C-alpha cells in the first residue's frame, strides 16, 4: 500500500495489484509504479524490466465507476525488443470525490483524442469514461483466462434472440443495471434505410443510444463475446462511441470488471475519427443515403424498431419493461417512451413488422 495526501489533506490509498507474465525466455516481468500527489492525482511512471531488451510503454486506462469508489485499471503494454510484448496490469482504488476525470492514456493523436467532445461541441461529458477506438483496444478489458469481454445491451440487445442473431457465440446472457445513463432515440440509423423501414416524411428514422445523465438508472442486459469479434462489433455500428462502464447486478452490487456500451457520438467525431476525415468513407456509411447529419434532436424513433425494443424489454420482466418505458426518451430529452406511446406514437405496438425485418424485429 502507498498512502498519499491530496489537497484536502485526506489520505488517498492506492491498492496495487501486479499482474506478472512470463516472456519467451521464462523471465518474470514486474511492473512498478511511482505515484505522486499534487493538486490533482498524478499517475506515476511505469517501469518494466526486460532482460536487456529495450521496450516502449503504451499505457491504456480502463476507468470504471461504482457507487463509492472509482476503479482505474491501468494496463501497461510493453512492446519492442526481440521477445515480443507483455501486458502488465495495475489496479488503483481512489475515493470517488478525488477525481472528476482522467483522460485515457490510449488516446489517438491530439487531433483525434478520446475527449474530442470537449473541442467538437458535444453537450455530453464523456471525459471520465475510457473510449475504445480500435479492435485492439478491447484487449484491455478481455479476460486473459478465456479471451471474452462483456457487452451491455440496452435496445435490441435486450432481446436474447437478437443478441444471438447479432453475435456468433454470446454467453451468459443476463439482466443488469447501469446508473447515471439514460436511453435516447436521437440518431439516424442507415440500417433502417437499407431495410426499408425508415419513414423520412415523418422523421421516424432514429435508433437508440445511451448518454450520461446523473441520477438516471436503466435496466440493461449483459453478455460476453470473444475478443475476436471486436472488429465486427465496431464495423457493424461505427456511429457509436464505445466506452467502458461498470454495470451493477439487480441487487446493486457493482461488477468486478468493466463492460463496453455503445454511447452517443457526434457528427464531427464520426467524420474525423471513424471516417478519418475521408468523404468517401462517410459516403459509404451515410452520404449514399443523403444523410449529412446523424445525431439530431428533431427525429422520432423508427416505429418497427421501437416496437422491437419495447417487446424485448417486456419479455425480460415487468421491471425491465417499466424501466424502458420511463427511462427512455425521445430526442427532446423530455418525452418518455411511455408518454410517446400514449399520444403521438399510439398504434406503434399494434403494427406488424414488414417482411424485410420479420423475425429480426419481433422482440
Secondary structure, DSSP 8 states (H G I E B T S, - for coil): -EEEE-TTS-EEEE------EE-TT--EE-EEE--EESSSEE---EEE--TT---EEEEEEEEEE-SSEEEEEEEEEEE-STT--EEEEEEEEEEGGG-S----TT---GGG-TTTHHHHT-SS--TTS-B--SGGGGGGGS-TTTSEEEEEE-SGGGSHHHHHHHSTT-EEEEEEEEEEEEEEEEEE-HHHHHTT--BGGGTEEEEEEEEEEEEEEEEEEEEEEEGGGHHHHHHHTTTSEEEEE--B-TTS-B-SS-EEEEE---HHHIIIIISTT-HHHHHHHTGGGT----B-SS-EE-HHHHHHHHHHHHHH-HHHHHHHHHSEE-TTSS-BHHHHHHTTTTTGGG----TTTTTTS--
